[in-house]
Structure formats: structure tokens, C-alpha cells
Amino acid sequence: QMGVGFTLYLLKNFGVAEQNVMFYADKYLQAFPDLIKDYKSTISNKVGLQDKTKEVKDCYQWRTIEKFCDWFGLIQLRKVGGENYHDDFFIKKSDIFDKIFDIEV
């Protein structure tokens, strides 16, 4: 995952306050805008830019936030809503984050 290091940097800068996960996804796409252009949609070859952007953000949420940061205990994750994948997720860095990472910003 090329974006994990950048995500750790973002958590160091913004992770004290709880943020919607899309806050991080937006910053990720600002830093790596070519991901939208290069992304191969799993839905259809005719996906528009808006749908492609949403799909990339969903992948970021699933792979980087849920399956890396949450799994390793680097964040506190709060889901608002039911059990649907597209519910709102709010995150902040966990208490152990700063004990593990010393990132100069």
C-alpha cells in the first residue's frame, strides 16, 4: 500500500480530533490525484469520474483505514449507522499511535 505512510503522516497531524474518514480520503486524493486516472474500476469500464472517485475513496477506507490502521490498533474507529459498508466512519489516532510512531511534521 503506497498510501499507508502518508496516512500515518495525516493521523499525526490531524488525528487528535475525531474526523470523518472521508476527510482523510480527500487529503489522500489531493496528494495522489493520478490514482483516479489510473484506477481500474471493478464496477464497470464506463464508470464516470464521480463514481470512480467514490470507488477509490471506498477502497482507501477499506484497505488503509479498516484493514490496516484499525486492525493494528492505530486508530479508534466509530461507525455511525447500521452494518452497511457505506455508513459514516469517524476516526482519530489511538493512544498507542504516538508511542509507536515518532513522525516529524
ChimeraX commands (.cxc) that place a marker at each C-alpha (Angstrom):
marker #1 position 0.00,0.00,0.00 radius 0.5
marker #1 position 1.67,3.17,-1.19 radius 0.5
marker #1 position -0.54,5.43,0.89 radius 0.5
marker #1 position -0.01,3.98,4.35 radius 0.5
marker #1 position 2.96,6.23,5.14 radius 0.5
marker #1 position 1.03,9.30,4.04 radius 0.5
marker #1 position -1.95,8.20,6.10 radius 0.5
marker #1 position 0.28,7.89,9.17 radius 0.5
marker #1 position 1.53,11.41,8.50 radius 0.5
marker #1 position -2.09,12.64,8.27 radius 0.5
marker #1 position -3.01,10.89,11.51 radius 0.5
marker #1 position -0.04,12.50,13.23 radius 0.5
marker #1 position -1.20,15.96,12.04 radius 0.5
marker #1 position -4.98,15.65,12.37 radius 0.5
marker #1 position -5.64,12.54,14.45 radius 0.5
marker #1 position -6.16,14.16,17.84 radius 0.5
marker #1 position -9.67,15.27,16.88 radius 0.5
marker #1 position -12.19,12.80,15.51 radius 0.5
marker #1 position -12.72,13.25,11.77 radius 0.5
marker #1 position -14.93,11.58,9.20 radius 0.5
marker #1 position -12.84,9.05,7.27 radius 0.5
marker #1 position -13.63,10.97,4.05 radius 0.5
marker #1 position -11.56,13.85,5.44 radius 0.5
marker #1 position -8.53,11.57,5.14 radius 0.5
marker #1 position -9.66,10.13,1.80 radius 0.5
marker #1 position -9.93,13.65,0.35 radius 0.5
marker #1 position -6.44,14.58,1.54 radius 0.5
marker #1 position -5.12,11.28,0.16 radius 0.5
marker #1 position -6.54,12.04,-3.28 radius 0.5
marker #1 position -5.17,15.59,-3.14 radius 0.5
marker #1 position -1.72,14.11,-2.59 radius 0.5
marker #1 position -2.13,11.33,-5.19 radius 0.5
marker #1 position -4.52,12.71,-7.86 radius 0.5
marker #1 position -3.35,10.28,-10.54 radius 0.5
marker #1 position -4.97,7.41,-8.66 radius 0.5
marker #1 position -8.33,8.44,-10.11 radius 0.5
marker #1 position -6.99,8.44,-13.65 radius 0.5
marker #1 position -5.13,5.14,-13.26 radius 0.5
marker #1 position -7.80,3.30,-11.28 radius 0.5
marker #1 position -9.39,0.31,-12.99 radius 0.5
marker #1 position -12.98,0.17,-11.84 radius 0.5
marker #1 position -14.33,-3.12,-10.56 radius 0.5
marker #1 position -17.88,-1.99,-11.32 radius 0.5
marker #1 position -17.74,-1.17,-14.99 radius 0.5
marker #1 position -15.47,0.13,-17.70 radius 0.5
marker #1 position -17.90,3.01,-18.21 radius 0.5
marker #1 position -17.75,4.47,-14.71 radius 0.5
marker #1 position -17.75,8.27,-14.66 radius 0.5
marker #1 position -15.21,10.37,-12.78 radius 0.5
marker #1 position -17.53,10.99,-9.83 radius 0.5
marker #1 position -18.24,7.26,-9.41 radius 0.5
marker #1 position -14.56,6.42,-9.89 radius 0.5
marker #1 position -13.58,8.93,-7.21 radius 0.5
marker #1 position -16.09,7.41,-4.79 radius 0.5
marker #1 position -14.83,3.93,-5.56 radius 0.5
marker #1 position -11.21,4.96,-4.89 radius 0.5
marker #1 position -12.25,6.58,-1.61 radius 0.5
marker #1 position -14.12,3.41,-0.61 radius 0.5
marker #1 position -11.02,1.34,-1.40 radius 0.5
marker #1 position -8.91,3.70,0.70 radius 0.5
marker #1 position -11.36,3.38,3.59 radius 0.5
marker #1 position -11.47,-0.39,3.36 radius 0.5
marker #1 position -7.81,-1.17,2.71 radius 0.5
marker #1 position -5.91,1.55,4.56 radius 0.5
marker #1 position -8.23,2.63,7.35 radius 0.5
marker #1 position -10.15,-0.51,8.26 radius 0.5
marker #1 position -7.78,-3.31,7.25 radius 0.5
marker #1 position -4.53,-1.64,8.28 radius 0.5
marker #1 position -4.94,1.21,10.76 radius 0.5
marker #1 position -7.84,-0.28,12.69 radius 0.5
marker #1 position -6.55,-3.84,12.55 radius 0.5
marker #1 position -3.19,-2.79,14.04 radius 0.5
marker #1 position -4.88,-0.63,16.69 radius 0.5
marker #1 position -3.51,2.65,15.33 radius 0.5
marker #1 position -6.91,4.37,15.33 radius 0.5
marker #1 position -10.14,4.49,17.25 radius 0.5
marker #1 position -12.94,3.88,14.76 radius 0.5
marker #1 position -16.56,4.81,15.36 radius 0.5
marker #1 position -19.27,3.73,12.93 radius 0.5
marker #1 position -22.46,5.75,12.69 radius 0.5
marker #1 position -25.41,3.86,11.26 radius 0.5
marker #1 position -26.05,0.20,10.69 radius 0.5
marker #1 position -23.80,-2.52,9.40 radius 0.5
marker #1 position -23.69,-1.21,5.83 radius 0.5
marker #1 position -20.29,-0.67,4.25 radius 0.5
marker #1 position -21.10,2.91,3.33 radius 0.5
marker #1 position -22.02,4.07,6.82 radius 0.5
marker #1 position -20.20,7.06,8.20 radius 0.5
marker #1 position -16.89,6.21,9.85 radius 0.5
marker #1 position -15.18,8.59,12.24 radius 0.5
marker #1 position -11.59,8.07,13.29 radius 0.5
marker #1 position -8.87,9.51,15.46 radius 0.5
marker #1 position -5.48,8.16,16.38 radius 0.5
marker #1 position -5.35,5.70,19.24 radius 0.5
marker #1 position -3.42,6.15,22.45 radius 0.5
marker #1 position -0.64,3.86,21.22 radius 0.5
marker #1 position -0.14,5.70,17.92 radius 0.5
marker #1 position 2.36,8.24,19.29 radius 0.5
marker #1 position 4.12,5.53,21.27 radius 0.5
marker #1 position 4.77,3.59,18.08 radius 0.5
marker #1 position 5.44,6.42,15.59 radius 0.5
marker #1 position 7.67,9.43,16.05 radius 0.5
marker #1 position 6.93,11.39,12.89 radius 0.5
marker #1 position 8.43,14.82,12.43 radius 0.5
marker #1 position 5.99,17.25,10.83 radius 0.5
marker link #1:1,2 radius 0.2
marker link #1:2,3 radius 0.2
marker link #1:3,4 radius 0.2
marker link #1:4,5 radius 0.2
marker link #1:5,6 radius 0.2
marker link #1:6,7 radius 0.2
marker link #1:7,8 radius 0.2
marker link #1:8,9 radius 0.2
marker link #1:9,10 radius 0.2
marker link #1:10,11 radius 0.2
marker link #1:11,12 radius 0.2
marker link #1:12,13 radius 0.2
marker link #1:13,14 radius 0.2
marker link #1:14,15 radius 0.2
marker link #1:15,16 radius 0.2
marker link #1:16,17 radius 0.2
marker link #1:17,18 radius 0.2
marker link #1:18,19 radius 0.2
marker link #1:19,20 radius 0.2
marker link #1:20,21 radius 0.2
marker link #1:21,22 radius 0.2
marker link #1:22,23 radius 0.2
marker link #1:23,24 radius 0.2
marker link #1:24,25 radius 0.2
marker link #1:25,26 radius 0.2
marker link #1:26,27 radius 0.2
marker link #1:27,28 radius 0.2
marker link #1:28,29 radius 0.2
marker link #1:29,30 radius 0.2
marker link #1:30,31 radius 0.2
marker link #1:31,32 radius 0.2
marker link #1:32,33 radius 0.2
marker link #1:33,34 radius 0.2
marker link #1:34,35 radius 0.2
marker link #1:35,36 radius 0.2
marker link #1:36,37 radius 0.2
marker link #1:37,38 radius 0.2
marker link #1:38,39 radius 0.2
marker link #1:39,40 radius 0.2
marker link #1:40,41 radius 0.2
marker link #1:41,42 radius 0.2
marker link #1:42,43 radius 0.2
marker link #1:43,44 radius 0.2
marker link #1:44,45 radius 0.2
marker link #1:45,46 radius 0.2
marker link #1:46,47 radius 0.2
marker link #1:47,48 radius 0.2
marker link #1:48,49 radius 0.2
marker link #1:49,50 radius 0.2
marker link #1:50,51 radius 0.2
marker link #1:51,52 radius 0.2
marker link #1:52,53 radius 0.2
marker link #1:53,54 radius 0.2
marker link #1:54,55 radius 0.2
marker link #1:55,56 radius 0.2
marker link #1:56,57 radius 0.2
marker link #1:57,58 radius 0.2
marker link #1:58,59 radius 0.2
marker link #1:59,60 radius 0.2
marker link #1:60,61 radius 0.2
marker link #1:61,62 radius 0.2
marker link #1:62,63 radius 0.2
marker link #1:63,64 radius 0.2
marker link #1:64,65 radius 0.2
marker link #1:65,66 radius 0.2
marker link #1:66,67 radius 0.2
marker link #1:67,68 radius 0.2
marker link #1:68,69 radius 0.2
marker link #1:69,70 radius 0.2
marker link #1:70,71 radius 0.2
marker link #1:71,72 radius 0.2
marker link #1:72,73 radius 0.2
marker link #1:73,74 radius 0.2
marker link #1:74,75 radius 0.2
marker link #1:75,76 radius 0.2
marker link #1:76,77 radius 0.2
marker link #1:77,78 radius 0.2
marker link #1:78,79 radius 0.2
marker link #1:79,80 radius 0.2
marker link #1:80,81 radius 0.2
marker link #1:81,82 radius 0.2
marker link #1:82,83 radius 0.2
marker link #1:83,84 radius 0.2
marker link #1:84,85 radius 0.2
marker link #1:85,86 radius 0.2
marker link #1:86,87 radius 0.2
marker link #1:87,88 radius 0.2
marker link #1:88,89 radius 0.2
marker link #1:89,90 radius 0.2
marker link #1:90,91 radius 0.2
marker link #1:91,92 radius 0.2
marker link #1:92,93 radius 0.2
marker link #1:93,94 radius 0.2
marker link #1:94,95 radius 0.2
marker link #1:95,96 radius 0.2
marker link #1:96,97 radius 0.2
marker link #1:97,98 radius 0.2
marker link #1:98,99 radius 0.2
marker link #1:99,100 radius 0.2
marker link #1:100,101 radius 0.2
marker link #1:101,102 radius 0.2
marker link #1:102,103 radius 0.2
marker link #1:103,104 radius 0.2
marker link #1:104,105 radius 0.2
view
